Amino acid sequence: MYFLYSTLTFSPLLVGIWIGYVHNIWIGIAFFLFLTLVSGVVSSKMRINSIPYAQREMDYSTMAIVKWYLSRSVCL
């Protein structure tokens, strides 16, 4: 659960910093923004696939979405 949460949350930042350091700061910022968008889409898909329709109107944090997803997809 913590690995999936940290991957969704921190991977855009780490990849953006790494690419900004290796290549160019503007390319790093572009990758950070793009990967933040991808992370949001993945989180949204996890939310749609795991949270029941009646409870989707409530706001959930990323950790709560990961908990719902893992409990519905991995745990039997």
DAZI-V192193 format. One record per backbone hydrogen bond with DSSP energy under -1.0 kcal/mol. CO is the residue of the C=O (numbers start at 1). NH is the residue of the N-H. E is the energy in kcal/mol with one decimal. If there is no record, write none. Layout:
CO,NH,E  CO,NH,E
This chain:
1,5,-2.2  2,6,-2.6  3,7,-2.2  4,8,-2.3  5,9,-2.1  6,10,-2.8  7,11,-1.2  10,14,-2.5  11,15,-2.6  12,16,-2.1  13,17,-2.4  14,18,-2.4  15,19,-2.7  16,20,-2.3  17,21,-1.9  18,22,-2.5  19,23,-2.9  24,28,-2.1  25,29,-2.2  26,30,-2.1  27,31,-2.5  28,32,-2.3  29,33,-2.5  30,34,-2.4  31,35,-2.8  32,36,-1.9  33,37,-1.9  34,38,-2.3  35,39,-2.4  36,40,-2.0  37,41,-2.1  38,42,-2.5  39,43,-2.3  40,44,-2.2  41,45,-2.4  42,46,-2.3  43,47,-2.1  44,48,-2.4  45,49,-2.3  46,50,-1.2  47,51,-2.2  52,55,-1.3  53,56,-1.0  61,65,-2.2  62,66,-2.3  63,67,-2.3  64,68,-2.5  65,69,-2.7  66,70,-2.6  67,71,-2.3  68,72,-2.0  69,73,-2.6  70,74,-1.6  70,75,-2.1
